Structures are given as structure tokens and as C-alpha cells.
Amino acid sequence: AKRVMAPHRVARVAVLAALVVAVHAEDYWWQFKNSDCAYHDVHVNGSSKALSCCTDDTECTIASCEALCKQTKGCGGFNWPHGVVKATDCVDHLSKSSVTTYILEDHPQPPPPSNFPPIWPHPKSFTNGTKTAVLLSTFTVTTTSTSNTVAKGIERYQARIFRQRNSGPSSGTGLSGLAVTVKDSSDAPPQQGTDESYTLTIPVSGKATLDAPTVYGAIRGLETFSQLVAYGWETRQYSVDAAPWSIEDAPRFSYRGLMVDTARHYLPLPFLFRILDGMEASKGGDEVRYDCWTKTPAIAEWLKERNMTTTDGYGYFLQRVHEIVFAATACQSTG
């Protein structure tokens, strides 16, 4: 026998279906201030010209841009006040800009994360302002330290920060450089308890300063500075937001490290390079415990064959690590 749904059930299903359609049909416009996705635009009929809702013959409003986006295939949003229609992958390519980008989504925009300041790990103490410090095109990092560790660190971080051409002004208001001062320039290997503190000051204009008691504090300060510098694809300039900054920092824990067991798990060098980069970015420790080496038969035999003490072995270990780090830096600079 054919089953027939009761009228009240039919009405209920219809109402539920209407609600589902209404929920899925609702649009949400996420706003990303001071952001744009560069050249991820929707083009006019396959040409190189970007589609815009702001033309001479139409009234340009946010509402009109929203309407045009909904009617355009492949539209993921638009920027304002230019009204350039953006592709659906725009949200994955947002970078600093002077415009606001609107992205079409099917659910509400979550609140911004409370991750201020944009420094990892968060510094011990800091103060900041509300202005933007632009890095001049002549920006340089200098030091009076004779440390090879500091010299290599400056070289490494300059290559890491300045990956794009800096089109900032050559003079005038802006950051002209970063001066690194180190009290003790000894390159001796770090130990548990080595002072890794630093003070970093970034004005709106003039020269930023980084002061540290040891070379390892200077390296931690360079990492913090690199995290504060951002590149604007529209302006082609480097800048530091929320300036001026005054940061005093030191590790919360004296011992910080990561165990990599390469004896039982072979790991290729590129993988170790990524681990080293990650440890440096998170200001990880460099200390190594070697008092247990004589208790491991294979290592104890290796040391004996080479007439080495555990201290000698540690020196050999550091030499090999330095070779890996320098090799990684060379690969990154030429790759």
C-alpha cells in the first residue's frame, strides 16, 4: 500500500526545509582592515583588466560591490574603496595594504585572536604605541661586537627579513637601521644559566637599538625584531606596526631544548635544518647534556677510540652542528 504523509507532517517538513535553505543562503562579509590579496583579481571577460564595482557609470557603494560579487562567478570578495573584485582564493593571500578587503563567507567572522604582541614567545615586558615605523631603503644592521656568532646572526636575519625589494624612502622619517651592542662578545658555547636577556627599542624614526649582555641574548633580540617587521605588497615597503616599541625580554626557563633521536630514527639533513630554524624562531635553547655519554657503551667506545673526554666530544658535536647550520644558511641563500 502506498504510504501518504499526514498534512501536518508535510507542513512541518516544508518549514524545516525553508529554514535550512534560509540558513545556507545567508551571507557574511568578513572584513580585513589594512589588507589586500595583491593580484588575485577577477578579470573582465578573460582580459588582463580587473573587474571593479567602482566605475564611472555606476554608483560605488559597499552594497553595490556586494551585489556585483554575488552575481559574478569566481568572486570571493572585493577591496574597498577601490572596489576591485577578488577571486575565491583571495583570503589565502592577504597581506598588509592600505585598503580594507571584504571576503564572502557562509558563517560569521570569528573575533580576532588575542595574540598581541605578534612576538613568540611573548616577551617578559613591553610597551608600544599606535604608529607605523617605515624602514628606509637604506636600512642596515650594524654592531661593534667582534663576535662571529653575532656577525653570522646579523647576516642570517637580514637575508630572512629582506626577501623582497625595499621601496621605502631613502631619507626622512623612518627607521634608518638597527644598532646591536653586546657587552660580552665571547663565542663560548652556551651553558644552562647563560644570560640570554636583551633590550630592544624601536622608535618611529631614527635608529633602533638592541642591547644584550651576551651574544646569545643578541641572537634572541634579532629574532624578536624579525618577527615585528612586515612587508606591504602594495606599498613595497617594510614597516613595524604599533611603534614605538620598548621590549625587555629573557627566557622564562633556563633550560629549553628538543630531543632528536637520530640513532634509532634516521633523519635527512633538510629535516634537521627545519628543526634548527624552528628552534631559533621560538628562541629554543642550545644546551646539550653530555654527562651520560660515558654510560652509553657505543658512545663511550667511540670516545675511547679517539682518545676524547666527554668535553672533547661536546666540542666535536658543536663543530658538526655549526657546519650543519652554516650549510643550511648557504643552501637558503643560494636556493
KEKE-3310 file (N, C-alpha, C; in steps of 0.2 Angstrom, whole numbers, plus 5000, padded with zeros to 4 digits):
npx = (5004:5002:5011:5005:5010:5005:4995:5000:5013:5019:5018:5027:5039:5041:5042:5054:5063:5063:5069:5082:5086:5086:5096:5108:5108:5111:5123:5139:5150:5166:5178:5194:5204:5216:5222:5225:5224:5234:5237:5226:5214:5197:5195:5190:5180:5190:5201:5216:5212:5206:5191:5179:5168:5167:5165:5164:5151:5143:5135:5146:5146:5147:5137:5133:5145:5145:5133:5137:5147:5141:5134:5144:5154:5166:5169:5176:5176:5180:5190:5190:5192:5193:5186:5189:5186:5188:5196:5191:5201:5207:5207:5217:5229:5231:5239:5248:5241:5234:5221:5204:5198:5185:5178:5168:5158:5151:5147:5148:5161:5174:5180:5194:5210:5218:5232:5242:5257:5263:5274:5284:5291:5280:5286:5295:5292:5284:5282:5271:5267:5255:5258:5265:5281:5291:5303:5318:5325:5338:5341:5350:5359:5370:5385:5396:5402:5414:5411:5409:5398:5388:5390:5387:5374:5368:5369:5362:5349:5346:5345:5334:5324:5323:5317:5311:5312:5315:5306:5305:5307:5322:5327:5323:5308:5308:5314:5331:5341:5347:5356:5367:5372:5384:5388:5397:5407:5410:5412:5410:5403:5385:5379:5369:5360:5366:5366:5353:5346:5339:5337:5326:5323:5313:5310:5299:5305:5322:5336:5334:5338:5347:5352:5362:5368:5376:5381:5371:5360:5359:5356:5343:5336:5337:5329:5317:5315:5315:5302:5293:5294:5286:5281:5274:5264:5258:5263:5276:5285:5294:5289:5286:5273:5262:5272:5280:5292:5296:5306:5309:5317:5319:5323:5310:5312:5327:5332:5329:5325:5325:5323:5331:5332:5342:5349:5341:5331:5333:5337:5335:5346:5340:5328:5333:5338:5326:5321:5331:5329:5316:5318:5327:5318:5308:5316:5323:5333:5351:5358:5367:5366:5379:5385:5380:5385:5396:5390:5384:5387:5391:5394:5404:5414:5417:5422:5433:5441:5445:5452:5446:5438:5422:5420:5428:5421:5410:5414:5417:5405:5398:5405:5402:5388:5388:5393:5383:5373:5379:5380:5366:5362:5369:5363:5350:5353:5357:5347)
npy = (4994:5011:5024:5038:5054:5063:5078:5088:5084:5085:5099:5103:5097:5105:5118:5116:5113:5125:5133:5128:5131:5145:5147:5142:5151:5163:5176:5181:5194:5196:5207:5213:5224:5235:5226:5216:5206:5207:5203:5194:5194:5196:5195:5205:5197:5187:5195:5205:5215:5220:5216:5228:5236:5249:5260:5273:5275:5269:5269:5269:5259:5250:5241:5240:5234:5222:5216:5215:5206:5194:5191:5187:5175:5165:5175:5180:5191:5208:5223:5239:5256:5254:5245:5233:5218:5202:5186:5169:5163:5173:5176:5167:5174:5186:5201:5215:5231:5247:5247:5240:5224:5214:5199:5185:5174:5159:5159:5167:5180:5175:5182:5193:5185:5185:5188:5198:5204:5203:5193:5179:5168:5177:5192:5196:5209:5224:5239:5249:5259:5267:5270:5268:5262:5265:5257:5263:5263:5262:5255:5247:5234:5235:5233:5234:5223:5210:5197:5182:5174:5184:5191:5182:5179:5192:5192:5181:5184:5196:5192:5184:5193:5203:5199:5204:5217:5233:5247:5258:5275:5284:5293:5304:5303:5288:5272:5270:5261:5247:5245:5235:5230:5222:5216:5206:5198:5185:5169:5157:5141:5140:5138:5130:5142:5153:5170:5176:5187:5203:5219:5228:5242:5251:5265:5277:5284:5286:5277:5260:5250:5237:5229:5218:5207:5196:5186:5177:5182:5193:5187:5182:5194:5198:5189:5193:5206:5203:5196:5207:5215:5218:5216:5226:5222:5231:5243:5241:5241:5240:5238:5242:5239:5247:5255:5267:5254:5246:5234:5222:5207:5190:5173:5162:5150:5142:5131:5125:5114:5102:5085:5075:5060:5053:5041:5030:5034:5038:5054:5065:5078:5091:5090:5091:5104:5112:5109:5116:5129:5131:5130:5141:5151:5150:5154:5143:5133:5130:5121:5106:5090:5080:5072:5059:5052:5043:5032:5026:5013:5012:5025:5028:5019:5025:5037:5033:5027:5038:5045:5054:5065:5068:5081:5085:5078:5085:5097:5093:5089:5102:5108:5100:5103:5117:5117:5111:5121:5132:5126:5125:5138:5143:5135:5140:5153:5152:5145)
npz = (5000:4996:5005:5013:5018:5033:5033:5042:5045:5032:5031:5042:5038:5026:5032:5039:5029:5022:5032:5032:5019:5021:5031:5024:5014:5019:5019:5024:5027:5029:5036:5033:5038:5032:5023:5009:4994:4984:4968:4965:4957:4949:4932:4918:4906:4903:4900:4904:4912:4928:4936:4942:4954:4955:4944:4931:4927:4936:4953:4967:4980:4996:4997:4983:4978:4985:4979:4966:4967:4971:4960:4951:4944:4952:4961:4976:4985:4988:4987:4997:4997:4983:4976:4968:4962:4969:4968:4973:4980:4987:5001:5006:5003:5009:5013:5020:5018:5012:5010:5014:5014:5009:5012:5006:5015:5022:5035:5052:5055:5065:5081:5082:5086:5102:5101:5103:5109:5092:5094:5097:5108:5119:5125:5141:5146:5139:5130:5119:5105:5094:5081:5064:5059:5046:5037:5031:5014:5015:5026:5038:5047:5061:5071:5085:5090:5091:5089:5081:5080:5082:5070:5060:5064:5061:5047:5043:5048:5041:5028:5030:5034:5024:5010:4999:4988:4994:4994:5001:5007:5005:5014:5027:5038:5047:5050:5051:5054:5063:5078:5086:5101:5111:5127:5132:5120:5119:5110:5116:5120:5124:5140:5153:5161:5155:5151:5142:5140:5134:5127:5117:5107:5097:5089:5081:5071:5066:5073:5078:5093:5100:5114:5123:5135:5132:5117:5114:5119:5111:5098:5101:5102:5089:5083:5088:5083:5069:5069:5071:5060:5045:5028:5015:5001:4993:4995:4994:5004:5019:5036:5054:5064:5077:5083:5094:5101:5116:5123:5135:5138:5142:5144:5150:5155:5160:5154:5139:5126:5113:5110:5098:5091:5083:5082:5082:5073:5057:5050:5037:5032:5027:5035:5048:5046:5046:5059:5066:5062:5066:5080:5083:5079:5089:5100:5106:5117:5117:5124:5128:5136:5141:5151:5152:5142:5143:5149:5139:5130:5116:5113:5122:5119:5106:5110:5117:5107:5100:5109:5117:5129:5137:5137:5126:5116:5116:5111:5098:5094:5094:5084:5072:5072:5070:5057:5050:5052:5045:5033:5030:5030:5019:5009:5009:5005:4992:4986)
capx = (5000:5006:5010:5004:5012:5000:4996:5004:5020:5021:5019:5032:5045:5042:5045:5061:5067:5064:5074:5088:5088:5087:5102:5113:5108:5114:5129:5143:5155:5172:5182:5201:5207:5223:5224:5223:5227:5238:5234:5221:5208:5193:5196:5184:5179:5196:5206:5220:5209:5202:5184:5178:5162:5168:5166:5162:5144:5139:5137:5150:5145:5149:5131:5133:5150:5142:5128:5141:5151:5136:5132:5150:5156:5173:5171:5177:5176:5182:5193:5187:5187:5194:5180:5192:5183:5194:5195:5189:5207:5210:5208:5223:5234:5231:5245:5247:5239:5231:5213:5200:5196:5179:5178:5161:5159:5144:5147:5150:5168:5176:5183:5202:5214:5221:5239:5246:5260:5265:5280:5284:5287:5278:5292:5294:5288:5285:5277:5271:5262:5250:5261:5269:5288:5293:5310:5321:5328:5345:5341:5356:5360:5377:5387:5403:5404:5419:5408:5407:5391:5383:5390:5383:5367:5365:5369:5356:5342:5345:5343:5327:5319:5323:5317:5309:5315:5313:5305:5304:5310:5329:5329:5317:5305:5308:5320:5337:5345:5347:5362:5367:5378:5385:5393:5402:5407:5413:5408:5410:5396:5381:5378:5362:5361:5369:5362:5351:5342:5341:5333:5325:5320:5311:5307:5295:5310:5329:5339:5333:5344:5347:5357:5362:5375:5380:5380:5365:5354:5358:5353:5336:5334:5337:5323:5311:5315:5312:5295:5290:5295:5281:5282:5267:5265:5255:5267:5283:5289:5295:5287:5284:5267:5262:5278:5287:5292:5302:5305:5314:5315:5323:5320:5306:5315:5334:5334:5324:5328:5321:5327:5331:5335:5344:5352:5336:5327:5337:5333:5339:5349:5335:5323:5337:5338:5320:5321:5335:5326:5311:5321:5329:5312:5305:5321:5325:5340:5356:5362:5367:5369:5384:5387:5378:5388:5401:5386:5381:5393:5393:5397:5410:5419:5419:5426:5439:5445:5448:5456:5442:5434:5415:5421:5431:5416:5405:5417:5416:5397:5397:5408:5397:5382:5390:5394:5376:5369:5382:5377:5359:5362:5372:5358:5345:5354:5358:5342)
capy = (5000:5017:5027:5045:5058:5067:5085:5092:5082:5089:5106:5103:5096:5111:5123:5114:5114:5133:5136:5125:5135:5151:5147:5141:5156:5169:5178:5185:5198:5197:5212:5213:5230:5236:5220:5215:5200:5209:5202:5188:5198:5193:5199:5206:5193:5184:5200:5207:5221:5218:5219:5233:5238:5256:5263:5280:5275:5266:5272:5264:5258:5244:5237:5238:5229:5215:5213:5213:5200:5188:5189:5186:5168:5165:5181:5179:5197:5214:5228:5245:5259:5253:5240:5228:5211:5197:5179:5165:5161:5179:5175:5164:5178:5193:5204:5222:5236:5252:5246:5235:5218:5211:5192:5182:5168:5157:5159:5173:5180:5175:5188:5192:5182:5189:5186:5203:5207:5197:5190:5172:5168:5183:5195:5197:5215:5228:5245:5250:5264:5266:5272:5264:5264:5263:5255:5267:5259:5262:5252:5242:5232:5236:5231:5235:5217:5206:5190:5178:5172:5189:5193:5177:5180:5198:5190:5177:5188:5201:5188:5181:5198:5207:5194:5207:5224:5238:5253:5264:5281:5284:5298:5307:5300:5281:5268:5270:5255:5243:5245:5229:5231:5216:5218:5201:5196:5178:5164:5151:5138:5142:5133:5131:5148:5158:5176:5177:5193:5208:5225:5231:5248:5253:5271:5278:5287:5286:5270:5255:5248:5230:5228:5212:5205:5190:5185:5173:5187:5197:5182:5181:5200:5199:5185:5197:5211:5200:5195:5213:5218:5216:5218:5228:5221:5236:5249:5238:5244:5236:5243:5239:5242:5248:5258:5264:5248:5245:5227:5219:5200:5185:5166:5160:5144:5142:5125:5124:5110:5097:5079:5072:5054:5051:5035:5025:5036:5042:5060:5069:5085:5096:5090:5094:5111:5115:5109:5121:5135:5132:5131:5148:5156:5150:5155:5137:5133:5126:5117:5098:5086:5075:5068:5052:5049:5038:5027:5023:5009:5014:5032:5028:5016:5030:5042:5030:5026:5044:5047:5060:5065:5070:5088:5085:5075:5090:5102:5090:5090:5109:5109:5097:5107:5123:5115:5110:5127:5136:5123:5127:5145:5143:5132:5145:5159:5151:5140)
capz = (5000:4996:5012:5012:5024:5035:5031:5047:5044:5026:5033:5046:5033:5022:5036:5041:5023:5021:5037:5030:5014:5023:5034:5019:5009:5022:5018:5029:5024:5033:5035:5034:5038:5030:5020:5002:4991:4978:4961:4965:4955:4944:4926:4913:4900:4902:4898:4909:4916:4934:4936:4948:4955:4955:4938:4930:4926:4942:4960:4970:4987:4998:4995:4976:4977:4987:4974:4960:4969:4972:4953:4947:4945:4954:4966:4983:4989:4985:4992:4997:4992:4975:4973:4964:4963:4971:4967:4979:4984:4990:5008:5007:5000:5011:5016:5023:5012:5014:5009:5018:5010:5011:5010:5006:5018:5024:5043:5055:5056:5072:5084:5081:5091:5107:5101:5104:5103:5087:5096:5100:5114:5122:5129:5148:5147:5134:5129:5112:5103:5089:5074:5060:5058:5040:5036:5025:5009:5016:5032:5039:5054:5062:5078:5087:5093:5087:5089:5074:5081:5081:5063:5056:5065:5058:5040:5043:5049:5036:5022:5032:5034:5017:5005:4994:4987:4999:4990:5006:5006:5006:5019:5030:5043:5046:5053:5047:5055:5070:5081:5090:5106:5115:5132:5131:5114:5119:5107:5120:5119:5129:5146:5157:5165:5151:5151:5136:5140:5129:5127:5111:5107:5091:5088:5074:5066:5069:5074:5083:5097:5103:5119:5126:5139:5128:5110:5113:5120:5104:5094:5103:5101:5082:5081:5090:5078:5063:5070:5071:5053:5040:5021:5012:4994:4989:4996:4993:5009:5026:5042:5060:5067:5084:5086:5096:5105:5121:5125:5139:5137:5145:5144:5156:5158:5159:5150:5134:5121:5109:5109:5091:5092:5076:5082:5080:5068:5053:5048:5032:5034:5026:5040:5054:5045:5048:5066:5069:5060:5071:5087:5083:5079:5096:5105:5110:5120:5113:5129:5127:5142:5139:5156:5151:5136:5145:5151:5133:5128:5109:5113:5127:5114:5101:5113:5119:5101:5098:5115:5119:5135:5136:5135:5119:5112:5116:5106:5091:5092:5092:5077:5067:5072:5066:5050:5048:5052:5040:5026:5029:5028:5012:5004:5009:5002:4985:4984)
cpx = (5004:5005:5010:5006:5006:5001:5000:5011:5023:5022:5025:5039:5046:5045:5053:5066:5068:5069:5081:5091:5090:5094:5108:5113:5110:5121:5132:5149:5161:5176:5189:5204:5214:5226:5221:5227:5230:5234:5229:5215:5204:5194:5190:5185:5186:5202:5211:5217:5205:5195:5183:5171:5161:5170:5163:5154:5140:5140:5140:5149:5147:5143:5131:5139:5148:5138:5132:5145:5147:5134:5138:5153:5164:5174:5171:5176:5178:5186:5189:5192:5188:5188:5183:5189:5188:5191:5194:5195:5210:5212:5215:5230:5234:5237:5243:5246:5236:5223:5210:5197:5190:5178:5171:5162:5151:5143:5150:5158:5170:5180:5191:5205:5218:5228:5244:5250:5262:5272:5280:5291:5285:5284:5290:5290:5289:5280:5277:5266:5257:5252:5264:5276:5290:5301:5313:5324:5335:5346:5347:5356:5368:5378:5394:5406:5409:5417:5407:5400:5386:5384:5386:5376:5364:5364:5363:5349:5341:5342:5336:5322:5318:5323:5314:5312:5311:5312:5303:5308:5318:5331:5322:5315:5305:5314:5326:5342:5343:5354:5362:5373:5378:5390:5399:5402:5410:5409:5408:5403:5392:5380:5371:5364:5364:5364:5360:5346:5344:5336:5332:5321:5319:5307:5303:5300:5317:5332:5336:5339:5342:5353:5357:5369:5379:5377:5373:5359:5353:5355:5345:5333:5333:5331:5317:5310:5312:5305:5291:5290:5290:5283:5275:5268:5262:5260:5275:5288:5289:5293:5286:5278:5267:5268:5276:5286:5298:5301:5311:5312:5321:5320:5316:5310:5323:5336:5328:5328:5323:5326:5326:5335:5336:5348:5347:5331:5331:5333:5338:5341:5343:5330:5327:5337:5332:5319:5325:5332:5320:5313:5323:5323:5308:5310:5322:5332:5345:5360:5362:5370:5373:5387:5385:5381:5393:5397:5383:5387:5395:5397:5404:5415:5421:5423:5433:5444:5448:5451:5452:5439:5427:5416:5423:5425:5411:5407:5416:5409:5396:5399:5404:5391:5383:5390:5387:5372:5372:5380:5370:5358:5364:5366:5352:5346:5355:5352:5336)
cpy = (5006:5021:5035:5049:5062:5074:5089:5090:5085:5096:5107:5102:5102:5117:5122:5115:5121:5136:5134:5130:5142:5152:5146:5147:5163:5170:5182:5188:5199:5203:5212:5220:5230:5230:5220:5209:5201:5208:5196:5191:5194:5198:5199:5202:5190:5189:5201:5213:5218:5221:5223:5235:5246:5259:5270:5280:5271:5269:5267:5264:5251:5239:5235:5233:5222:5212:5211:5206:5193:5186:5187:5179:5169:5171:5178:5185:5203:5219:5235:5250:5258:5249:5235:5221:5206:5190:5175:5163:5168:5179:5172:5168:5185:5195:5212:5226:5242:5252:5241:5230:5215:5204:5189:5175:5166:5156:5165:5174:5180:5181:5187:5189:5187:5187:5192:5203:5201:5195:5183:5170:5175:5186:5196:5203:5219:5234:5246:5256:5262:5268:5267:5266:5261:5262:5259:5262:5258:5259:5247:5240:5232:5234:5232:5228:5213:5199:5187:5176:5178:5191:5188:5178:5186:5196:5186:5180:5193:5198:5185:5186:5201:5202:5198:5214:5229:5245:5259:5270:5281:5288:5300:5303:5292:5278:5268:5264:5252:5243:5240:5230:5225:5217:5212:5197:5189:5174:5158:5148:5140:5136:5135:5137:5154:5164:5177:5183:5198:5214:5228:5237:5250:5259:5272:5280:5287:5279:5266:5253:5241:5230:5222:5210:5200:5190:5181:5178:5191:5193:5182:5188:5201:5195:5189:5202:5208:5198:5201:5217:5214:5219:5220:5227:5227:5242:5247:5241:5239:5241:5239:5243:5243:5251:5265:5258:5249:5239:5225:5212:5196:5178:5165:5154:5144:5136:5124:5120:5106:5091:5076:5066:5051:5044:5029:5027:5041:5048:5063:5076:5090:5096:5093:5102:5115:5115:5115:5128:5136:5133:5138:5153:5156:5151:5149:5137:5129:5121:5109:5095:5080:5071:5061:5049:5043:5032:5023:5019:5011:5020:5032:5024:5021:5035:5039:5029:5032:5048:5054:5059:5068:5077:5089:5083:5081:5095:5099:5090:5097:5110:5106:5101:5114:5122:5114:5116:5131:5133:5125:5134:5146:5141:5137:5151:5158:5147:5145)
cpz = (5000:5002:5010:5019:5026:5034:5036:5047:5038:5028:5037:5042:5029:5026:5038:5035:5021:5026:5035:5024:5016:5027:5029:5014:5012:5021:5023:5026:5029:5031:5037:5033:5036:5027:5013:4999:4985:4972:4960:4963:4950:4938:4922:4907:4898:4900:4904:4914:4922:4934:4943:4948:4956:4948:4937:4930:4931:4948:4964:4978:4989:4996:4987:4974:4980:4982:4968:4961:4969:4965:4949:4949:4947:4959:4973:4988:4985:4990:4991:5000:4985:4972:4968:4966:4964:4970:4973:4983:4988:4997:5010:5005:5003:5014:5017:5017:5016:5013:5014:5013:5013:5008:5011:5009:5020:5031:5046:5055:5063:5075:5083:5087:5095:5107:5101:5110:5099:5088:5099:5102:5116:5126:5137:5149:5141:5134:5122:5111:5098:5082:5070:5058:5051:5039:5030:5020:5011:5023:5033:5046:5056:5069:5079:5089:5088:5087:5082:5074:5079:5073:5059:5057:5061:5050:5039:5043:5044:5030:5024:5031:5027:5011:4998:4993:4991:4995:4995:5004:5008:5012:5022:5036:5042:5050:5049:5048:5062:5072:5086:5095:5111:5121:5132:5125:5113:5115:5110:5120:5125:5134:5149:5162:5161:5150:5144:5135:5135:5130:5120:5111:5100:5090:5081:5069:5070:5068:5079:5087:5100:5107:5122:5130:5136:5121:5109:5115:5114:5099:5095:5101:5093:5080:5083:5085:5072:5063:5069:5064:5048:5033:5018:5004:4990:4989:4994:4998:5015:5031:5048:5063:5074:5087:5090:5101:5110:5124:5129:5140:5140:5145:5150:5159:5156:5154:5145:5128:5118:5108:5102:5092:5085:5076:5080:5075:5063:5050:5043:5035:5033:5032:5047:5053:5048:5055:5069:5068:5065:5078:5088:5083:5085:5101:5109:5112:5115:5118:5127:5133:5139:5144:5156:5146:5138:5148:5145:5130:5121:5109:5117:5123:5109:5104:5115:5113:5099:5104:5117:5126:5133:5134:5128:5114:5111:5111:5099:5089:5090:5085:5072:5067:5068:5059:5046:5047:5046:5033:5025:5027:5021:5007:5004:5005:4994:4982:4981)
residu = (ALA:LYS:ARG:VAL:MET:ALA:PRO:HIS:ARG:VAL:ALA:ARG:VAL:ALA:VAL:LEU:ALA:ALA:LEU:VAL:VAL:ALA:VAL:HIS:ALA:GLU:ASP:TYR:TRP:TRP:GLN:PHE:LYS:ASN:SER:ASP:CYS:ALA:TYR:HIS:ASP:VAL:HIS:VAL:ASN:GLY:SER:SER:LYS:ALA:LEU:SER:CYS:CYS:THR:ASP:ASP:THR:GLU:CYS:THR:ILE:ALA:SER:CYS:GLU:ALA:LEU:CYS:LYS:GLN:THR:LYS:GLY:CYS:GLY:GLY:PHE:ASN:TRP:PRO:HIS:GLY:VAL:VAL:LYS:ALA:THR:ASP:CYS:VAL:ASP:HIS:LEU:SER:LYS:SER:SER:VAL:THR:THR:TYR:ILE:LEU:GLU:ASP:HIS:PRO:GLN:PRO:PRO:PRO:PRO:SER:ASN:PHE:PRO:PRO:ILE:TRP:PRO:HIS:PRO:LYS:SER:PHE:THR:ASN:GLY:THR:LYS:THR:ALA:VAL:LEU:LEU:SER:THR:PHE:THR:VAL:THR:THR:THR:SER:THR:SER:ASN:THR:VAL:ALA:LYS:GLY:ILE:GLU:ARG:TYR:GLN:ALA:ARG:ILE:PHE:ARG:GLN:ARG:ASN:SER:GLY:PRO:SER:SER:GLY:THR:GLY:LEU:SER:GLY:LEU:ALA:VAL:THR:VAL:LYS:ASP:SER:SER:ASP:ALA:PRO:PRO:GLN:GLN:GLY:THR:ASP:GLU:SER:TYR:THR:LEU:THR:ILE:PRO:VAL:SER:GLY:LYS:ALA:THR:LEU:ASP:ALA:PRO:THR:VAL:TYR:GLY:ALA:ILE:ARG:GLY:LEU:GLU:THR:PHE:SER:GLN:LEU:VAL:ALA:TYR:GLY:TRP:GLU:THR:ARG:GLN:TYR:SER:VAL:ASP:ALA:ALA:PRO:TRP:SER:ILE:GLU:ASP:ALA:PRO:ARG:PHE:SER:TYR:ARG:GLY:LEU:MET:VAL:ASP:THR:ALA:ARG:HIS:TYR:LEU:PRO:LEU:PRO:PHE:LEU:PHE:ARG:ILE:LEU:ASP:GLY:MET:GLU:ALA:SER:LYS:GLY:GLY:ASP:GLU:VAL:ARG:TYR:ASP:CYS:TRP:THR:LYS:THR:PRO:ALA:ILE:ALA:GLU:TRP:LEU:LYS:GLU:ARG:ASN:MET:THR:THR:THR:ASP:GLY:TYR:GLY:TYR:PHE:LEU:GLN:ARG:VAL:HIS:GLU:ILE:VAL:PHE:ALA:ALA:THR:ALA:CYS:GLN:SER:THR:GLY)
# end
